[in-house]
Amino acid sequence: MTERAEFGEQAASAEAELFKLLAHPARVRVLSVLASGPASVADLCSATGLKPSHLAGQLAQLRQQHLVAGRRADGKLRYWLSVPQIVELISAAEAVLNARAVAAANGFVGSSVSGSGLGLTEAVLTEESAAALEESLERRALITDAVRSVTARTGRSSEQALLGLLAQARERSLTLAEVSSEAVAEHGAG
């Protein structure tokens, strides 16, 4: 194995370990809270809904991997992010989840073109299919804007916001695009 390939394998292994650490929802919630600044154990328990004993275990793992640091000050133990870039990773994960949910809502996940078994990227675009794709992309952008709007207004995660929009669409017998349009209009008016 070449030195470059070996380094790539080591980097991939280290990245996989980081993703394993982030594989627990409680740790992600703790990091999300700390993204807005240092917090005490009481603050973290309140914001995450974790019991102190469960929180302690999650914080120990995050500290062991040098993502979180803590110090006692004024009689309170306060924690903060040691590596602020972790916020970018969490944001990227939310964006990926949002894109997956929108793709699933639009029926593109696992679909093939004309039953030919060709993936969407292998299809030859005609004017008609290009127009349909453009319309679909506009709907996706609208839905993405609506999810961001609901997230900003309510503080819910992107996935929760999308699920809420989907529920509204079902309850009101509207399309996701129609409900999304309303959500974006409400945010613009607010």
N, C-alpha and C positions, 0 to 999 in steps of 0.2 A: 504494500500500500504506500502511495506517495505521501510526503509530508503534508501537502495541501489537502488530500483526501482524508488523511487522519485528523487534521484540524477540523475539517468540515463535519466529520463524524463526532468529534468531541463537542463541537458547538451544538450539533443537533441533540446530542445526549443531554447537555446542560439545559437547553431550551425545553426538552421534554420534561426534565425534572422540575423546571419552573412551572410548566403547565400542570404537572401533577399537584404541585403545591396549591395552585389556583383552582384545582378541581373541586374544592369544597365550597359550597355557597356561603357558609359562615365567614370564611376567610375573605372571600370577595366582598361581602358586605362590610367587614371591618375595614378593608382597604378603601372602599368607596367612602366610608365615613371619614377616614383619616385624610382623604384627598382634599377635604375642605379645611384641614388644619388639625393641630394637635387636639387630643381629646383625653379626658380622664376615663377610668374604668366605668364609672357611673354613666358618663356620656355615651360610651360605646355600648353598654348594656341597653340603655334606653333607645338608642338609635337603631340597633340591630335586633333587639328582642332576645338576645342571648342571655342565659343565666351566667353569673360571674364565673362559676366553675368551668362552664363550657367555653366562655370567652378566654379564660386563662390558658386553656389548652391551645386554642387557635392562635392567640398572641405568641405563645411559646414557639410554635412552629414558624410563624412569620419572623420572629426575632432570630431564630436559629438560621434562617435563610437570609438574614440581613436586609429584609424588606421593611421592617419596623424597628424603631428604637424607643426606649422608654427611660424616664427618669422621674424620681420623686422630687417634687417641689411644693413647698407650702403644705406639706402633709398629704399631698395627693400624688398618685402615680399617674403620669401623663405619657401618652404615646403619640408618635408622629411617624410619617413615612421617611425611611432612610434613603429610599430610592424613588424620588418623585416621578420618574419616568414610568412607574408602574401604572399611573393614572392613564397614560397614553395607551398602554396595553389593554386596560379595562375598557376604555372608550372604543378601541379597535374591535374588541370582542362584541360590544353592544352593536357596533355598526355591522359586523358580520351577521349577528343574529337578526338584526332588523332586515338586512338584505335577503337573508334566507326566508324570513317570514313573508316578506313582500313577494318574493319569487313564488313561494308556495301558494300564497293567496291568488296570484295571477295565473297559477296553473302551469308554470314552467318547470318545476322540479320534476325530474324523471320523464318529461315529455319528449317525444320524438317528432320529427317533421314528416307529415303525410304518411305516418306508419311505416316509413322506410327504414327506421332504425338509425337514421342519421341524427346526430346531435344538432342543436340549433346553430352552432358555429359552422357546421359543415354544409348547411343549406345554401342554395343559390337564391339570392334575394331578387324577386321580381318587384316591379313598382307596387303591385298590390300587397305583397308581403312586407315590403319596406314601409309602406304606409301603416300597415297593421302593427309592425314592430315599433314604429315611431309613436303611434297612439298608446301602445302598451308601456313604452318608456315614459311617456308623459303621465300616464296613470300611476306608474311606480313612483315618479318624482312627487306627484301630488300626495300619494299615500305616505311617502317618506316625510314630506313637509308636515302632514297631519300628525304623524307619530311624534315628530319633534315638537310640534305645537302642544300636543296633549302632555308630553313629558315635561315641557317647560312650565305649563300651567299647573300640573298636578304633582310633579315630583316623582311620578311613577316611572318604572323602567321602560325602555323602548318596547320590550316584548309585552309588558302589561298594557301599555298604551295601544298597541296593535290589537291585542286580544279584545280590549274594550271597544275599539272601532268595529271589529268583526262582529261582536255581540250586538252592537247597535244596528249594524246593517241587517243582521238576521231578524232582530226584533221588529224592525221597521220595514222589512221587505225592500230594502234599498241595496244598491251595489256598494261595495267598499269605496269606490271612487266618489260616489255621491256623499256618503257620510264623511269621507276625508275632506271633500270640498267644503262642507259645512264647518268642520273642525278648524280648517285653515282660515275661513272667513270669520269665525268667532274669535280666533286669536288675533287677527288683524284688527277687529273692532274693539278688542279689549285692551 
